[in-house]
Amino acid sequence: MAEQTKVELYTLSTCPWSRNTRAWLDNHHVAYDFVDYDLADEVMQARIQEEMVRRGASAFPFVRFGETDFIIGYNPDAFARLLGLPTDAELAAAAGEEGPAKGGNQG
């Protein structure tokens, strides 16, 4: 079995994009660790802030994949790419959800 990429997530407890990111990861059965920045103690906040500044990040959610890759914000296609998963569009196409059928009753 291939080793799963370690995913760490820094969020804000009140941020809808942070909630969407967690939901996407949950729906795709991706294990992750997360910290709500606004609910963390001062030591953890300082550690998160230091990492985000070092990486040029200034917004939440901040999603780290392994030691080097990260995404700022809610970006499901980028999450899928970094995790080696199909994008939602690819899944829909594979399921045949390409829109209404051509032809049919003209009336």
BELLIN-V497658 format. One record per residue. N is the residue number from 1. SS is DSSP state (H for helix, E for strand, L for the rest). BURIAL is # if it has 24 or more other C-alpha atoms within 12 Angstrom, else .. D_LAST is the distance of its C-alpha to the last C-alpha in whole Angstrom. Layout:
N,SS,BURIAL,D_LAST + N,SS,BURIAL,D_LAST
//
This chain:
1,L,.,54 + 2,L,.,54 + 3,L,.,55 + 4,L,.,53 + 5,L,#,53 + 6,L,.,55 + 7,E,#,53 + 8,E,#,55 + 9,E,#,53 + 10,E,#,55 + 11,E,#,53 + 12,L,#,53 + 13,L,.,53 + 14,L,.,51 + 15,L,.,49 + 16,H,.,45 + 17,H,#,45 + 18,H,#,48 + 19,H,.,46 + 20,H,.,43 + 21,H,#,45 + 22,H,#,46 + 23,H,.,43 + 24,H,#,42 + 25,H,#,45 + 26,H,.,45 + 27,H,.,41 + 28,L,.,42 + 29,L,.,45 + 30,L,#,48 + 31,L,.,51 + 32,L,#,53 + 33,E,.,56 + 34,E,#,55 + 35,E,#,57 + 36,E,#,56 + 37,H,#,58 + 38,H,.,59 + 39,H,.,60 + 40,L,.,62 + 41,L,.,66 + 42,H,.,68 + 43,H,.,69 + 44,H,.,65 + 45,H,.,64 + 46,H,.,66 + 47,H,.,65 + 48,H,#,62 + 49,H,#,62 + 50,H,.,65 + 51,H,.,62 + 52,H,#,59 + 53,H,.,62 + 54,H,.,63 + 55,L,.,59 + 56,L,.,58 + 57,L,.,56 + 58,L,.,56 + 59,L,.,53 + 60,L,#,52 + 61,L,#,50 + 62,E,#,52 + 63,E,#,51 + 64,E,#,54 + 65,E,#,53 + 66,L,.,56 + 67,L,.,59 + 68,L,.,58 + 69,E,.,54 + 70,E,#,53 + 71,E,#,50 + 72,E,#,50 + 73,L,#,47 + 74,L,#,44 + 75,L,#,42 + 76,H,#,40 + 77,H,.,40 + 78,H,#,44 + 79,H,#,45 + 80,H,#,42 + 81,H,.,44 + 82,H,#,48 + 83,H,#,47 + 84,L,.,45 + 85,L,.,42 + 86,L,.,39 + 87,L,.,37 + 88,H,.,34 + 89,H,.,32 + 90,H,.,33 + 91,H,.,33 + 92,H,.,29 + 93,H,.,28 + 94,H,.,30 + 95,L,.,28 + 96,L,.,25 + 97,L,.,24 + 98,L,.,23 + 99,L,.,20 + 100,L,.,16 + 101,L,.,15 + 102,L,.,14 + 103,L,.,11 + 104,L,.,9 + 105,L,.,5 + 106,L,.,4 + 107,L,.,0
//
